[in-house]
Amino acid sequence: HKERLEYFASMAGQDDLRIYNHNERRTFVEVFSDFSSAAQFPINYIFDMIPPMQPRAFSISSCQAMYPSSIHISAAIVKYRTPTRRQKGGLLTSWLSSVVASDQTIEIPIWIKSSGVNHPPNPTPIIMVGPGTGCAMFRAFLQQRRIWSSLGIELGKAMFFFGCRKEKEDYIYRDEWEEHCRFVPHDFIFTAFSRDQLKRRYVQHVLKEQSKKVYELLEQGAHFYVSGSAKKMPSDLR
């Protein structure tokens, strides 16, 4: 163990250290386990060395008017394999899924803050693009629109573009949204399932197919919302 640690600390071992640590996403526990004989130092030093876990932020995916006593979030359970085929999982989503599966009642600290994003004043048209769990905010929008519609409030048209990999496996809220469109005739939901055919098909392709309708709504002053990966979505949609 000592010799391996000394090698990782040397200039010659930097590439292997990067593979061992960064590429393989090893946790502190895994490192201590690998180097147990060399990890002989006071426990308080460990707590000084390991930073506290950072809070995770999720968009609320429910409308308060429809669910006054609960808050919904839309989260994908993160699972992946490292280059050496080691199974890894997201810290929070793995824990949340285990809690749900065990049907436990657990209190956890949460905080709520305004995102600064609101549904435009009615009857302004709205265009929403939210693949995967990026749909969270728009699910709340659609729920609010259903309530407004039931109250007879005039609504502008809405176009929601949702994308995921496979329709049968990843199309979350399908039944809810199909029912929504039957109750709110102003709203239209368009889908793209990228892995259900040989040629990849994403939301930007569906946007292009519906470009005439999108342009018409933009001419009417529609608000355009995009939710998803901050790195990929804006450039992909351009």
Buried (B, 14 or more C-beta within 10 A) or exposed (E): EEEBBEEBEEEEBEEEBEEBEEEBEBEEEBEEEBBEEBBEEEEEEEEEEEEEEEEEEBBBBBBEEBEEEEEBBBBEEEEEEEEEEEEBBBEBBBEBBEEEEEEEEEEEEEEEEEEEEEBBEEBBBBBBBBBBBBBBBBBBBBBBBBEBBEEEEEBBBBBBBBBBBEEEEBBBBBEEBEEBBEEBEBBBBBBBBBEBEEEEBBBBBBBEEBEEBBEEBEEEEBBBBBBBEEEEBEEBBE
